[in-house]
Amino acid sequence: MKHVYLICYDVADASRLRKVYKCLQGAGESLQYSVFRCELSKEERQELIERLWGLLKLSEDRLLVANLGLSESRGADCLQYWGVPRELPNSTRPLVI
């Protein structure tokens, strides 16, 4: 069972920033600068967190992982976008208000 996670990061060093971006690029969809939406199983989430843990310098960087819920329920529809419409994977409608 997969959950939708919103992952946001603030990385102080340009080299680490690129590595974190590449790591997340393989795990989900980039929504904005330093913000990713990832659909992950419990095991996939743990593997991703372990990879990110090895890239970050916790005395300088920050990472936020928010569980938005099951991908088949609340997690699929709990994001709103303002401005230029954006479609999520497997969605036929843009999320705007």
N, C-alpha and C positions, 0 to 999 in steps of 0.2 A: 504494500500500500504506500503510495507516494504522497508526500506533503509538498505544499508550495512554500518556499522560503524566500524572503526578501533579504538580500545580503548587501550591506553597505560598508564601505571602507574609506579610511582616510590614512594614506601612507605617506610618510614624510620624505622618503628617499626615492628618487626617480627610478633607480634600478629595481628596487623592491616593488615599486608601483607597477612597473611593466610585468614583473613576474606574477604578482597577484592578479592582474588583469588577465593574463594568459591562462592562469589556473582556473579562474572563474569562467572564462570564455568557453572552455570545454565542458562546463557544468550547467550552464544556463544561458539566458538571454540578457544582454545588456539593455537596460531600460533608459538609463542616463549615465553621465560620468560617475563612476564609482558606485553604481547601483545595479544589481543583478537580480533577476527572478529565476529561481531554480526549482524544478520539480525533482525531488530526491526521495529515495527510500531511506529508511533509518541507517542502513549500511552505507549507502552512497553519501549521506550527510556526514557520517563519522569519518569516512575516507577523505572527503573534501576538507573538513575541519582540521584533520591531521596534516594534510598537505599545506594548508594556509598557515597553520601554527609554525611550520618550519620556515616559512617565508617572512613572517612578520617580526618586527622588533617591538615588543610590547611596551617598552619604555618610550617609544616615539609614535607608534602607529595605533590605529583603532579599527575594530571590526564589529559590526552589528549583524546578528543573524536573528531574523524574526520569523517565527513559524506562523504562516497565514492560514493554515488548516489543510484538510485533505484536498488533493487536486480535483477530485470528483465533486466536491461540495463547495464550501465557503472559499477555499483557496483559489478556486477558478474565477470568482467574481468580486473579490474584496478590494481590488485596486481601482482607483479613479485617476484619470488623467485630465488635466486641464490644458488647453492650448491645442497644439497640433495633435490630431488623433493618432493613436498607436494601437496596433492589433497585437494581441498575445498569441502565442502558438496555438494552433487548433481552434482559433476563434474566428467567427465570421463577422463579428461586429467590433468596431472600435470602442474603447472604454473612455467615454467623455461624459461630462455632465452639462 
